[in-house]
């Protein structure tokens, strides 16, 4: 249970970092940049060619020599964008699975784990826990306590 909570927290922190990194990515474009020659055998008249697919169409653009370094940077930015998005999606899937696992624990009959899972779900919804969940073994009745500043008040 604690590992689940710890992992969810790690995932949430990494997603926040990914979002921050995404905002720092500059201009981007997909594709690969290659040096081509008009006469391939003798390698004369070199030029640069950008090949990419966009909206399911293959495209090729000639790139001027003075623009090659900026296009390379744009391609690098695009690759970084794709890697971050792929990681974000994978983390989102894992986070969702962990949330479903907590929900399943909360709805099954393991009293101690159920209460911990419910508390974790409440924390997820509300941020910090505003209430603590506990139980007494005698009658197995839930005891809900609310925090009023630093004093615990029992209902």
Residue, then its C-alpha position, 0 to 999 in steps of 0.5 A: x500500500x505504501x509503495x503504491x502511494x509512494x509510486x503515485x507521488x513519484x509519477x505525479x512529480x515526474x509529470x509536473x517536471x515533464x510539463x515544465x520541460x515541454x514549455x521550454x521546447x522551442x521551434x520544432x519540426x519532424x523529419x530527417x536532414x540529409x546531405x544530397x548531391x546533384x551528381x551522386x557519383x562525383x559528389x558535386x553540387x551538395x545540398x540539404x534535404x529535409x524529409x518528413x511525414x505530416x498529416x499522413x503525407x510524405x514531404x521533402x523540402x530543400x534546406x539552404x545551407x545557412x538554415x541547416x543548424x536551425x533545422x537540426x535544432x528544430x528536429x532535435x526539439x521535436x525528438x525531445x517533445x516526442x520522448x517526453x510525450x511518450x513518457x507522460x502517456x506511459x506514466x499516466x497509464x501507470x498512475x491510472x492503474x494504481x488508482x484503480x488498484x486503490x479503488x479495488x482495495x477500498x471496495x474489498x473486505x480487508x478493513x485496515x487496507x480498505x481504510x488506508x486506500x480510502x484515505x489515499x483516495x481522499x488525499x488524491x481528491x482533496x490534496x492534503x488529508x482533512x480527515x483521518x480514517x480509523x477503526x476499533x476492532x471491538x465493534x469494527x465501527x469507523x471513527x472519523x476525526x476531523x482536524x480543527x487546527x491542531x486539535x483532533x475532535x472525535x465525532 
